[in-house]
């Protein structure tokens, strides 16, 4: 069966996010007020063939642990549909 893995990767809390800081500064310069914090992450969508939804979840999680996310500084969430 074909499944779609939707993966959200974000910097862990407390990890410096210079890209997020730059975006926040730019938004403030454009006049947007009340921004407390801006974090920049990644969104990855992968179509994969698996025997079941659980198997697709295991495969996508393994992909994140092996390559897609740096677990020292990033967290990830996987949604399978």
N, C-alpha and C positions, 0 to 999 in steps of 0.2 A: 504494500500500500504506500501511496505517496503522502508524506506529511510535510508541513512547513514548520521549521524551527525559527522562532523569533527570539533573538538574543540581545539583551540590553547589558552593556558593560559600562560601569561607572568607576571613577576613582573612589577609593575607600575614604571614609570620613577622616579628616586630619591630614590627608595627603595633599601636598601643594598642587594646585591646578592653575598654572600660569595662563593657559588658554581661556579658562573660565574667568579669571581675573581681568584679562584683556577685553573679553566680551562685556563683562559687567561695566568696566570703565567706559567703553564705547557707548553702551546704552545710556549711561548717566550723562555722557557728553551730548547725546542726542536729546536730552531732556526727560528721559524716563526716570521717575523718582520712586523711592521706596523699595529698591532692590536690596535684599539682604545678602544674597549669595548667588553665584552662577557657577554651575559645574558643567563641564563638557564631557560627554561620553561617546560611545559608539553604539550603533544599532546594526545588527547583521541578520539577514534573513537567508535561510538555507532550505532548499527543497531536498528532501531525502527519502529514499525508499527504505522502509523498515517493516518488520512483521507485525508490529503493534505500536500503539502510542507510547507505551512504556519503553519499548526498544528504541524508538526514536528519541525519547527523552535521554536515555542512557548514552546514545551515540552523540547527541548534541552536547551533553554535559562533558563527555570525554573530550570532544573537540575544544571546548572552552578551557578545560584543565590542561590540555596538551599544547595548545597554540593560541587560541583567540584571546584569552585573558591572561594578564600577568597577575597571578594571585597574590603576589607580595603587595601590590599597590592598587589592585582593582577587584571589584566584586562583579558577579554576573548573575543574571536571571534568565531562565529559559522558559519559553511558552511553546507548547506544541499544538498545532491545529491541523 
